[in-house]
Amino acid sequence: MKVYTKTGDKGTTALFGGTRVPKHHIRIESYGTVDELNSHIGLIRDQDINTLYKNVLIEVQDRLFTVGAILATPPEKETLKNGQQRLQNLGIQEKDIEYLENEIDIMEESLPPMTHFVLPGGHTIVSYCHIARCVCRRAERLATHLNDIEPTDEFVIKYLNRLSDYLFVLARKLSLDLNADEVQWIPRK
């Protein structure tokens, strides 16, 4: 199979189920941003960090492939002509969200309480986490925009919301682990 198909040369692409849409369609923007997020998470995983975090990030990347598949499937194509689900055995479930919450809770046990906003930075790895968090928030905004147009799996939106929380707490935890300066923003008077 060739990488190039030439079917998108006129600015359209196919969703799962074959429907062709412009490459700037909100559905494409949504799952394209999830793909971008997945790449940023891969960059974090490639850093010299605790294996536990790497394992969590591998699980997150797996879940993001599922999120992308869900977002790439328009509601009218979710069910095949034979009545079976197109994305059989794929989905985001409450347990996926609880997994992130549990990881957040574990990390927060060792973190000092926040009293102000945290400025992104302090160490390259921490900055990568903040960039991924921002891309995650953009993916969430696009998914909610898509949901305003066409129904979107509610667990996808919840998962992206919780994942951005996880990435924020991971940035704080890595700051602590790496003895990096965590600068809290204090409004000027």
Backbone as JSON Lines, residues from 0, in Angstrom:
{"i":0,"aa":"M","n":[0.85,-1.18,0.0],"ca":[0.0,0.0,0.0],"c":[0.88,1.24,0.0]}
{"i":1,"aa":"K","n":[0.61,2.16,-0.88],"ca":[1.38,3.39,-0.97],"c":[0.91,4.4,0.07]}
{"i":2,"aa":"V","n":[1.84,5.23,0.52],"ca":[1.51,6.27,1.49],"c":[0.65,7.34,0.82]}
{"i":3,"aa":"Y","n":[0.96,7.66,-0.41],"ca":[0.18,8.7,-1.09],"c":[-0.91,8.07,-1.95]}
{"i":4,"aa":"T","n":[-2.1,8.66,-1.88],"ca":[-3.23,8.15,-2.65],"c":[-3.7,9.15,-3.7]}
{"i":5,"aa":"K","n":[-3.32,10.4,-3.52],"ca":[-3.71,11.51,-4.4],"c":[-5.19,11.87,-4.28]}
{"i":6,"aa":"T","n":[-5.93,11.18,-3.4],"ca":[-7.36,11.47,-3.27],"c":[-7.61,12.79,-2.55]}
{"i":7,"aa":"G","n":[-6.62,13.29,-1.83],"ca":[-6.79,14.54,-1.12],"c":[-6.2,15.74,-1.83]}
{"i":8,"aa":"D","n":[-5.78,15.55,-3.07],"ca":[-5.09,16.62,-3.8],"c":[-5.96,17.84,-4.07]}
{"i":9,"aa":"K","n":[-7.25,17.68,-3.94],"ca":[-8.16,18.83,-4.17],"c":[-8.71,19.39,-2.88]}
{"i":10,"aa":"G","n":[-8.06,19.02,-1.74],"ca":[-8.44,19.63,-0.46],"c":[-9.54,18.95,0.3]}
{"i":11,"aa":"T","n":[-9.84,17.7,-0.04],"ca":[-10.83,16.95,0.73],"c":[-10.18,15.69,1.27]}
{"i":12,"aa":"T","n":[-10.83,15.09,2.25],"ca":[-10.37,13.84,2.83],"c":[-11.57,13.01,3.23]}
{"i":13,"aa":"A","n":[-11.35,11.72,3.43],"ca":[-12.45,10.82,3.78],"c":[-12.47,10.56,5.27]}
{"i":14,"aa":"L","n":[-13.66,10.58,5.84],"ca":[-13.88,10.18,7.23],"c":[-14.09,8.68,7.25]}
{"i":15,"aa":"F","n":[-14.11,8.07,8.46],"ca":[-14.49,6.66,8.55],"c":[-15.9,6.54,7.99]}
{"i":16,"aa":"G","n":[-16.09,5.6,7.11],"ca":[-17.39,5.43,6.47],"c":[-17.42,5.98,5.07]}
{"i":17,"aa":"G","n":[-16.36,6.71,4.68],"ca":[-16.23,7.16,3.3],"c":[-16.69,8.56,2.97]}
{"i":18,"aa":"T","n":[-17.42,9.22,3.86],"ca":[-17.87,10.58,3.59],"c":[-16.67,11.49,3.36]}
{"i":19,"aa":"R","n":[-16.69,12.25,2.29],"ca":[-15.6,13.18,1.99],"c":[-15.99,14.57,2.49]}
{"i":20,"aa":"V","n":[-15.02,15.23,3.12],"ca":[-15.22,16.57,3.64],"c":[-13.98,17.4,3.36]}
{"i":21,"aa":"P","n":[-14.11,18.74,3.41],"ca":[-12.93,19.58,3.24],"c":[-11.93,19.32,4.37]}
{"i":22,"aa":"K","n":[-10.65,19.46,4.07],"ca":[-9.62,19.19,5.08],"c":[-9.66,20.18,6.24]}
{"i":23,"aa":"H","n":[-10.38,21.28,6.08],"ca":[-10.52,22.24,7.18],"c":[-11.82,22.03,7.97]}
{"i":24,"aa":"H","n":[-12.56,20.97,7.69],"ca":[-13.81,20.65,8.4],"c":[-13.53,20.52,9.9]}
{"i":25,"aa":"I","n":[-14.46,20.92,10.73],"ca":[-14.29,20.89,12.18],"c":[-13.98,19.47,12.68]}
{"i":26,"aa":"R","n":[-14.51,18.47,12.02],"ca":[-14.23,17.09,12.43],"c":[-12.75,16.76,12.18]}
{"i":27,"aa":"I","n":[-12.22,17.23,11.05],"ca":[-10.8,17.0,10.72],"c":[-9.93,17.8,11.68]}
{"i":28,"aa":"E","n":[-10.31,19.04,11.95],"ca":[-9.56,19.86,12.92],"c":[-9.53,19.18,14.29]}
{"i":29,"aa":"S","n":[-10.66,18.57,14.67],"ca":[-10.75,17.91,15.98],"c":[-9.8,16.74,16.08]}
{"i":30,"aa":"Y","n":[-9.9,15.79,15.16],"ca":[-9.03,14.62,15.31],"c":[-7.6,14.92,14.89]}
{"i":31,"aa":"G","n":[-7.41,15.93,14.04],"ca":[-6.04,16.35,13.7],"c":[-5.33,16.94,14.91]}
{"i":32,"aa":"T","n":[-6.05,17.67,15.72],"ca":[-5.47,18.24,16.94],"c":[-5.18,17.15,17.96]}
{"i":33,"aa":"V","n":[-6.03,16.13,18.01],"ca":[-5.76,14.99,18.89],"c":[-4.49,14.27,18.43]}
{"i":34,"aa":"D","n":[-4.29,14.16,17.12],"ca":[-3.07,13.56,16.58],"c":[-1.85,14.4,16.96]}
{"i":35,"aa":"E","n":[-1.98,15.72,16.85],"ca":[-0.9,16.62,17.28],"c":[-0.58,16.43,18.76]}
{"i":36,"aa":"L","n":[-1.62,16.34,19.57],"ca":[-1.45,16.1,21.0],"c":[-0.71,14.79,21.25]}
{"i":37,"aa":"N","n":[-1.09,13.76,20.52],"ca":[-0.46,12.46,20.68],"c":[1.04,12.55,20.37]}
{"i":38,"aa":"S","n":[1.41,13.34,19.39],"ca":[2.82,13.53,19.05],"c":[3.56,14.26,20.16]}
{"i":39,"aa":"H","n":[2.93,15.27,20.74],"ca":[3.55,15.98,21.86],"c":[3.74,15.06,23.07]}
{"i":40,"aa":"I","n":[2.77,14.2,23.3],"ca":[2.9,13.25,24.41],"c":[4.02,12.26,24.14]}
{"i":41,"aa":"G","n":[4.19,11.87,22.88],"ca":[5.32,11.02,22.52],"c":[6.65,11.71,22.82]}
{"i":42,"aa":"L","n":[6.71,13.01,22.59],"ca":[7.92,13.78,22.9],"c":[8.21,13.77,24.4]}
{"i":43,"aa":"I","n":[7.18,13.92,25.2],"ca":[7.36,13.86,26.67],"c":[7.85,12.47,27.06]}
{"i":44,"aa":"R","n":[7.24,11.45,26.48],"ca":[7.59,10.07,26.81],"c":[9.03,9.75,26.43]}
{"i":45,"aa":"D","n":[9.55,10.43,25.41],"ca":[10.93,10.2,24.97],"c":[11.97,10.84,25.87]}
{"i":46,"aa":"Q","n":[11.54,11.6,26.85],"ca":[12.47,12.27,27.75],"c":[12.92,11.32,28.86]}
{"i":47,"aa":"D","n":[13.92,11.75,29.59],"ca":[14.45,10.96,30.7],"c":[13.58,11.2,31.93]}
{"i":48,"aa":"I","n":[12.46,10.46,31.97],"ca":[11.52,10.58,33.08],"c":[11.26,9.19,33.65]}
{"i":49,"aa":"N","n":[10.63,9.15,34.8],"ca":[10.3,7.92,35.5],"c":[9.51,6.98,34.58]}
{"i":50,"aa":"T","n":[9.83,5.71,34.62],"ca":[9.16,4.7,33.8],"c":[7.65,4.66,34.08]}
{"i":51,"aa":"L","n":[7.27,4.92,35.31],"ca":[5.85,4.96,35.64],"c":[5.12,5.99,34.77]}
{"i":52,"aa":"Y","n":[5.68,7.19,34.66],"ca":[5.06,8.23,33.82],"c":[5.04,7.79,32.36]}
{"i":53,"aa":"K","n":[6.12,7.17,31.91],"ca":[6.17,6.7,30.52],"c":[5.06,5.69,30.25]}
{"i":54,"aa":"N","n":[4.84,4.78,31.21],"ca":[3.78,3.78,31.04],"c":[2.4,4.42,30.99]}
{"i":55,"aa":"V","n":[2.17,5.41,31.83],"ca":[0.89,6.13,31.8],"c":[0.74,6.82,30.45]}
{"i":56,"aa":"L","n":[1.8,7.44,29.96],"ca":[1.73,8.16,28.69],"c":[1.49,7.21,27.52]}
{"i":57,"aa":"I","n":[2.03,6.0,27.58],"ca":[1.73,5.01,26.53],"c":[0.24,4.68,26.54]}
{"i":58,"aa":"E","n":[-0.32,4.5,27.74],"ca":[-1.77,4.25,27.85],"c":[-2.56,5.43,27.29]}
{"i":59,"aa":"V","n":[-2.13,6.64,27.61],"ca":[-2.8,7.84,27.1],"c":[-2.73,7.87,25.57]}
{"i":60,"aa":"Q","n":[-1.57,7.57,25.01],"ca":[-1.45,7.58,23.55],"c":[-2.38,6.56,22.91]}
{"i":61,"aa":"D","n":[-2.51,5.4,23.52],"ca":[-3.45,4.4,23.02],"c":[-4.87,4.93,23.05]}
{"i":62,"aa":"R","n":[-5.24,5.56,24.15],"ca":[-6.59,6.12,24.28],"c":[-6.81,7.24,23.27]}
{"i":63,"aa":"L","n":[-5.77,8.02,22.99],"ca":[-5.92,9.12,22.03],"c":[-6.13,8.6,20.61]}
{"i":64,"aa":"F","n":[-5.57,7.44,20.27],"ca":[-5.89,6.84,18.97],"c":[-7.37,6.51,18.91]}
{"i":65,"aa":"T","n":[-7.92,6.01,20.0],"ca":[-9.34,5.72,20.06],"c":[-10.16,7.0,19.95]}
{"i":66,"aa":"V","n":[-9.75,8.05,20.67],"ca":[-10.44,9.34,20.59],"c":[-10.45,9.82,19.14]}
{"i":67,"aa":"G","n":[-9.3,9.72,18.47],"ca":[-9.21,10.15,17.07],"c":[-10.16,9.36,16.18]}
{"i":68,"aa":"A","n":[-10.23,8.05,16.39],"ca":[-11.13,7.21,15.59],"c":[-12.59,7.6,15.82]}
{"i":69,"aa":"I","n":[-12.94,7.87,17.06],"ca":[-14.31,8.29,17.37],"c":[-14.63,9.61,16.69]}
{"i":70,"aa":"L","n":[-13.7,10.56,16.78],"ca":[-13.92,11.87,16.17],"c":[-13.94,11.8,14.64]}
{"i":71,"aa":"A","n":[-13.29,10.79,14.06],"ca":[-13.24,10.65,12.61],"c":[-14.46,9.92,12.05]}
{"i":72,"aa":"T","n":[-15.39,9.56,12.93],"ca":[-16.57,8.81,12.5],"c":[-17.82,9.66,12.68]}
{"i":73,"aa":"P","n":[-18.43,10.11,11.57],"ca":[-19.66,10.88,11.7],"c":[-20.79,10.0,12.26]}
{"i":74,"aa":"P","n":[-21.72,10.6,13.01],"ca":[-22.79,9.81,13.66],"c":[-23.54,8.88,12.7]}
{"i":75,"aa":"E","n":[-23.78,9.34,11.48],"ca":[-24.55,8.52,10.54],"c":[-23.76,7.31,10.01]}
{"i":76,"aa":"K","n":[-22.47,7.26,10.31],"ca":[-21.63,6.14,9.86],"c":[-21.17,5.25,11.01]}
{"i":77,"aa":"E","n":[-21.68,5.5,12.22],"ca":[-21.25,4.71,13.38],"c":[-21.72,3.26,13.3]}
{"i":78,"aa":"T","n":[-22.85,3.04,12.63],"ca":[-23.4,1.69,12.49],"c":[-23.27,1.24,11.04]}
{"i":79,"aa":"L","n":[-22.72,0.04,10.86],"ca":[-22.56,-0.52,9.52],"c":[-23.91,-1.01,9.0]}
{"i":80,"aa":"K","n":[-23.96,-1.28,7.7],"ca":[-25.21,-1.76,7.09],"c":[-25.68,-3.07,7.71]}
{"i":81,"aa":"N","n":[-24.75,-3.88,8.22],"ca":[-25.14,-5.16,8.84],"c":[-25.59,-4.98,10.29]}
{"i":82,"aa":"G","n":[-25.62,-3.73,10.78],"ca":[-26.09,-3.43,12.12],"c":[-25.01,-3.41,13.19]}
{"i":83,"aa":"Q","n":[-23.79,-3.81,12.82],"ca":[-22.7,-3.79,13.8],"c":[-22.08,-2.4,13.89]}
{"i":84,"aa":"Q","n":[-21.48,-2.13,15.05],"ca":[-20.8,-0.85,15.26],"c":[-19.51,-0.81,14.45]}
{"i":85,"aa":"R","n":[-19.27,0.31,13.78],"ca":[-18.06,0.48,12.99],"c":[-16.82,0.36,13.87]}
{"i":86,"aa":"L","n":[-16.84,0.96,15.04],"ca":[-15.69,0.95,15.94],"c":[-15.9,-0.07,17.05]}
{"i":87,"aa":"Q","n":[-16.21,-1.29,16.64],"ca":[-16.47,-2.36,17.6],"c":[-15.3,-2.51,18.56]}
{"i":88,"aa":"N","n":[-15.6,-2.65,19.82],"ca":[-14.61,-2.83,20.89],"c":[-13.73,-1.6,21.09]}
{"i":89,"aa":"L","n":[-14.08,-0.49,20.52],"ca":[-13.34,0.76,20.74],"c":[-14.26,1.73,21.45]}
{"i":90,"aa":"G","n":[-13.71,2.49,22.32],"ca":[-14.49,3.51,22.99],"c":[-13.74,4.04,24.19]}
{"i":91,"aa":"I","n":[-14.17,5.18,24.64],"ca":[-13.65,5.75,25.87],"c":[-14.7,5.49,26.93]}
{"i":92,"aa":"Q","n":[-14.27,4.99,28.07],"ca":[-15.21,4.63,29.12],"c":[-14.86,5.39,30.4]}
{"i":93,"aa":"E","n":[-15.77,5.31,31.34],"ca":[-15.56,5.96,32.63],"c":[-14.25,5.49,33.27]}
{"i":94,"aa":"K","n":[-13.9,4.22,33.09],"ca":[-12.67,3.69,33.69],"c":[-11.42,4.39,33.14]}
{"i":95,"aa":"D","n":[-11.48,4.86,31.9],"ca":[-10.34,5.59,31.32],"c":[-10.16,6.94,32.0]}
{"i":96,"aa":"I","n":[-11.27,7.57,32.33],"ca":[-11.25,8.86,33.02],"c":[-10.8,8.65,34.47]}
{"i":97,"aa":"E","n":[-11.31,7.61,35.09],"ca":[-10.92,7.3,36.48],"c":[-9.43,6.96,36.57]}
{"i":98,"aa":"Y","n":[-8.88,6.34,35.55],"ca":[-7.45,6.03,35.51],"c":[-6.63,7.32,35.61]}
{"i":99,"aa":"L","n":[-7.01,8.32,34.82],"ca":[-6.3,9.6,34.87],"c":[-6.48,10.27,36.23]}
{"i":100,"aa":"E","n":[-7.7,10.22,36.77],"ca":[-7.96,10.83,38.08],"c":[-7.1,10.17,39.15]}
{"i":101,"aa":"N","n":[-6.97,8.87,39.09],"ca":[-6.16,8.15,40.06],"c":[-4.69,8.57,39.96]}
{"i":102,"aa":"E","n":[-4.2,8.69,38.75],"ca":[-2.81,9.11,38.55],"c":[-2.6,10.55,39.04]}
{"i":103,"aa":"I","n":[-3.58,11.39,38.82],"ca":[-3.51,12.77,39.33],"c":[-3.44,12.76,40.85]}
{"i":104,"aa":"D","n":[-4.32,11.99,41.47],"ca":[-4.37,11.93,42.94],"c":[-3.05,11.44,43.52]}
{"i":105,"aa":"I","n":[-2.45,10.44,42.89],"ca":[-1.16,9.91,43.37],"c":[-0.09,11.0,43.31]}
{"i":106,"aa":"M","n":[-0.02,11.71,42.2],"ca":[1.0,12.76,42.06],"c":[0.77,13.9,43.03]}
{"i":107,"aa":"E","n":[-0.49,14.27,43.22],"ca":[-0.79,15.42,44.08],"c":[-0.44,15.17,45.55]}
{"i":108,"aa":"E","n":[-0.38,13.9,45.95],"ca":[-0.02,13.59,47.34],"c":[1.35,14.14,47.71]}
{"i":109,"aa":"S","n":[2.26,14.25,46.75],"ca":[3.61,14.71,47.04],"c":[3.86,16.17,46.65]}
{"i":110,"aa":"L","n":[2.83,16.84,46.15],"ca":[3.0,18.22,45.68],"c":[2.56,19.23,46.74]}
{"i":111,"aa":"P","n":[3.27,20.34,46.82],"ca":[2.8,21.39,47.72],"c":[1.52,22.0,47.17]}
{"i":112,"aa":"P","n":[0.67,22.54,48.04],"ca":[-0.57,23.15,47.54],"c":[-0.26,24.36,46.66]}
{"i":113,"aa":"M","n":[-1.12,24.56,45.68],"ca":[-0.98,25.74,44.81],"c":[-1.66,26.92,45.48]}
{"i":114,"aa":"T","n":[-0.99,28.04,45.46],"ca":[-1.59,29.25,46.02],"c":[-1.82,30.3,44.93]}
{"i":115,"aa":"H","n":[-1.18,30.12,43.77],"ca":[-1.32,31.03,42.65],"c":[-1.21,30.23,41.35]}
{"i":116,"aa":"F","n":[-1.43,30.91,40.24],"ca":[-1.23,30.26,38.95],"c":[0.25,29.92,38.78]}
{"i":117,"aa":"V","n":[0.51,28.85,38.04],"ca":[1.88,28.42,37.77],"c":[2.27,28.91,36.39]}
{"i":118,"aa":"L","n":[3.43,29.54,36.29],"ca":[3.94,29.95,34.99],"c":[4.56,28.74,34.31]}
{"i":119,"aa":"P","n":[4.21,28.47,33.05],"ca":[4.83,27.35,32.34],"c":[6.35,27.56,32.23]}
{"i":120,"aa":"G","n":[7.09,26.49,32.42],"ca":[8.54,26.55,32.27],"c":[9.26,26.0,33.48]}
{"i":121,"aa":"G","n":[10.55,26.29,33.54],"ca":[11.38,25.83,34.64],"c":[12.32,24.7,34.23]}
{"i":122,"aa":"H","n":[11.91,23.93,33.23],"ca":[12.73,22.83,32.7],"c":[12.12,22.45,31.34]}
{"i":123,"aa":"T","n":[12.95,22.02,30.42],"ca":[12.45,21.68,29.08],"c":[11.34,20.63,29.14]}
{"i":124,"aa":"I","n":[11.51,19.61,29.94],"ca":[10.49,18.54,30.03],"c":[9.18,19.1,30.58]}
{"i":125,"aa":"V","n":[9.27,19.97,31.56],"ca":[8.09,20.61,32.14],"c":[7.39,21.45,31.07]}
{"i":126,"aa":"S","n":[8.18,22.17,30.3],"ca":[7.61,22.99,29.22],"c":[6.89,22.13,28.19]}
{"i":127,"aa":"Y","n":[7.46,20.96,27.86],"ca":[6.79,20.04,26.94],"c":[5.42,19.64,27.48]}
{"i":128,"aa":"C","n":[5.34,19.41,28.79],"ca":[4.04,19.06,29.41],"c":[3.04,20.2,29.26]}
{"i":129,"aa":"H","n":[3.5,21.42,29.47],"ca":[2.59,22.56,29.35],"c":[2.14,22.77,27.91]}
{"i":130,"aa":"I","n":[3.04,22.54,26.96],"ca":[2.64,22.65,25.55],"c":[1.59,21.59,25.24]}
{"i":131,"aa":"A","n":[1.82,20.36,25.69],"ca":[0.84,19.29,25.46],"c":[-0.49,19.63,26.12]}
{"i":132,"aa":"R","n":[-0.44,20.21,27.32],"ca":[-1.68,20.61,28.02],"c":[-2.45,21.63,27.18]}
{"i":133,"aa":"C","n":[-1.75,22.59,26.62],"ca":[-2.41,23.61,25.8],"c":[-3.02,23.0,24.53]}
{"i":134,"aa":"V","n":[-2.3,22.09,23.9],"ca":[-2.83,21.42,22.7],"c":[-4.05,20.58,23.09]}
{"i":135,"aa":"C","n":[-3.99,19.95,24.27],"ca":[-5.13,19.17,24.76],"c":[-6.35,20.07,24.96]}
{"i":136,"aa":"R","n":[-6.14,21.25,25.52],"ca":[-7.26,22.18,25.71],"c":[-7.85,22.61,24.36]}
{"i":137,"aa":"R","n":[-6.97,22.79,23.37],"ca":[-7.47,23.15,22.03],"c":[-8.28,22.0,21.46]}
{"i":138,"aa":"A","n":[-7.79,20.77,21.63],"ca":[-8.53,19.6,21.16],"c":[-9.9,19.53,21.84]}
{"i":139,"aa":"E","n":[-9.93,19.83,23.11],"ca":[-11.19,19.83,23.85],"c":[-12.13,20.91,23.31]}
{"i":140,"aa":"R","n":[-11.6,22.11,23.06],"ca":[-12.45,23.18,22.5],"c":[-13.02,22.78,21.15]}
{"i":141,"aa":"L","n":[-12.19,22.17,20.3],"ca":[-12.67,21.74,18.98],"c":[-13.7,20.62,19.1]}
{"i":142,"aa":"A","n":[-13.48,19.69,20.03],"ca":[-14.45,18.6,20.22],"c":[-15.78,19.14,20.72]}
{"i":143,"aa":"T","n":[-15.75,20.14,21.6],"ca":[-17.02,20.71,22.07],"c":[-17.69,21.51,20.96]}
{"i":144,"aa":"H","n":[-16.9,22.16,20.13],"ca":[-17.47,22.86,18.97],"c":[-18.13,21.85,18.03]}
{"i":145,"aa":"L","n":[-17.43,20.75,17.75],"ca":[-18.01,19.7,16.92],"c":[-19.3,19.19,17.55]}
{"i":146,"aa":"N","n":[-19.31,19.01,18.86],"ca":[-20.5,18.53,19.56],"c":[-21.68,19.48,19.4]}
{"i":147,"aa":"D","n":[-21.41,20.77,19.25],"ca":[-22.48,21.73,19.01],"c":[-23.11,21.53,17.63]}
{"i":148,"aa":"I","n":[-22.33,20.96,16.7],"ca":[-22.8,20.76,15.32],"c":[-23.39,19.37,15.14]}
{"i":149,"aa":"E","n":[-22.66,18.36,15.64],"ca":[-23.08,16.96,15.55],"c":[-22.77,16.3,16.89]}
{"i":150,"aa":"P","n":[-23.63,15.4,17.33],"ca":[-23.38,14.76,18.63],"c":[-22.01,14.07,18.65]}
{"i":151,"aa":"T","n":[-21.3,14.26,19.76],"ca":[-19.99,13.65,19.97],"c":[-20.05,12.86,21.26]}
{"i":152,"aa":"D","n":[-19.35,11.77,21.31],"ca":[-19.31,10.92,22.5],"c":[-18.92,11.76,23.71]}
{"i":153,"aa":"E","n":[-19.77,11.78,24.74],"ca":[-19.52,12.61,25.92],"c":[-18.24,12.21,26.64]}
{"i":154,"aa":"F","n":[-17.86,10.95,26.55],"ca":[-16.65,10.5,27.22],"c":[-15.39,11.04,26.54]}
{"i":155,"aa":"V","n":[-15.47,11.32,25.26],"ca":[-14.33,11.94,24.55],"c":[-14.05,13.31,25.16]}
{"i":156,"aa":"I","n":[-15.07,14.09,25.34],"ca":[-14.91,15.44,25.9],"c":[-14.42,15.36,27.34]}
{"i":157,"aa":"K","n":[-15.01,14.47,28.13],"ca":[-14.57,14.29,29.52],"c":[-13.11,13.84,29.58]}
{"i":158,"aa":"Y","n":[-12.74,12.92,28.69],"ca":[-11.38,12.39,28.69],"c":[-10.38,13.5,28.37]}
{"i":159,"aa":"L","n":[-10.67,14.3,27.36],"ca":[-9.76,15.39,27.01],"c":[-9.65,16.4,28.15]}
{"i":160,"aa":"N","n":[-10.76,16.67,28.82],"ca":[-10.74,17.59,29.95],"c":[-9.85,17.05,31.08]}
{"i":161,"aa":"R","n":[-10.02,15.78,31.4],"ca":[-9.23,15.19,32.48],"c":[-7.77,15.03,32.08]}
{"i":162,"aa":"L","n":[-7.53,14.76,30.8],"ca":[-6.15,14.62,30.33],"c":[-5.4,15.94,30.47]}
{"i":163,"aa":"S","n":[-6.06,17.05,30.19],"ca":[-5.37,18.34,30.36],"c":[-5.04,18.57,31.84]}
{"i":164,"aa":"D","n":[-5.93,18.14,32.74],"ca":[-5.63,18.21,34.17],"c":[-4.42,17.34,34.51]}
{"i":165,"aa":"Y","n":[-4.4,16.12,33.95],"ca":[-3.29,15.22,34.2],"c":[-1.97,15.84,33.73]}
{"i":166,"aa":"L","n":[-1.96,16.43,32.55],"ca":[-0.73,17.02,32.01],"c":[-0.26,18.2,32.86]}
{"i":167,"aa":"F","n":[-1.19,18.96,33.41],"ca":[-0.83,20.06,34.3],"c":[-0.16,19.53,35.56]}
{"i":168,"aa":"V","n":[-0.78,18.51,36.17],"ca":[-0.23,17.95,37.4],"c":[1.09,17.24,37.1]}
{"i":169,"aa":"L","n":[1.2,16.57,35.96],"ca":[2.46,15.94,35.58],"c":[3.56,16.99,35.46]}
{"i":170,"aa":"A","n":[3.24,18.14,34.89],"ca":[4.24,19.22,34.8],"c":[4.7,19.64,36.19]}
{"i":171,"aa":"R","n":[3.77,19.79,37.1],"ca":[4.14,20.16,38.48],"c":[4.97,19.07,39.14]}
{"i":172,"aa":"K","n":[4.58,17.81,38.94],"ca":[5.31,16.7,39.55],"c":[6.72,16.59,38.97]}
{"i":173,"aa":"L","n":[6.84,16.76,37.68],"ca":[8.17,16.71,37.06],"c":[9.03,17.88,37.53]}
{"i":174,"aa":"S","n":[8.41,19.03,37.75],"ca":[9.16,20.16,38.32],"c":[9.78,19.77,39.65]}
{"i":175,"aa":"L","n":[8.98,19.1,40.47],"ca":[9.46,18.64,41.77],"c":[10.55,17.58,41.6]}
{"i":176,"aa":"D","n":[10.29,16.58,40.76],"ca":[11.24,15.49,40.55],"c":[12.58,15.99,40.01]}
{"i":177,"aa":"L","n":[12.53,17.0,39.16],"ca":[13.73,17.5,38.48],"c":[14.38,18.67,39.24]}
{"i":178,"aa":"N","n":[13.83,18.98,40.4],"ca":[14.31,20.14,41.17],"c":[14.31,21.42,40.34]}
{"i":179,"aa":"A","n":[13.3,21.54,39.51],"ca":[13.16,22.73,38.66],"c":[12.39,23.8,39.44]}
{"i":180,"aa":"D","n":[12.63,25.02,39.09],"ca":[11.9,26.12,39.72],"c":[10.48,26.16,39.19]}
{"i":181,"aa":"E","n":[9.52,26.08,40.11],"ca":[8.12,26.27,39.74],"c":[7.77,27.7,40.14]}
{"i":182,"aa":"V","n":[7.56,28.52,39.14],"ca":[7.28,29.92,39.4],"c":[5.77,30.13,39.41]}
{"i":183,"aa":"Q","n":[5.29,30.64,40.53],"ca":[3.86,30.94,40.63],"c":[3.65,32.41,40.31]}
{"i":184,"aa":"W","n":[2.61,32.66,39.52],"ca":[2.3,34.02,39.1],"c":[1.52,34.72,40.21]}
{"i":185,"aa":"I","n":[2.03,35.83,40.63],"ca":[1.36,36.64,41.64],"c":[1.02,37.97,40.99]}
{"i":186,"aa":"P","n":[-0.26,38.32,40.93],"ca":[-0.64,39.56,40.26],"c":[0.05,40.76,40.88]}
{"i":187,"aa":"R","n":[0.47,41.67,40.01],"ca":[1.09,42.91,40.49],"c":[0.02,43.86,40.98]}
{"i":188,"aa":"K","n":[0.38,44.6,41.99],"ca":[-0.6,45.56,42.54],"c":[-0.44,46.9,41.9]}
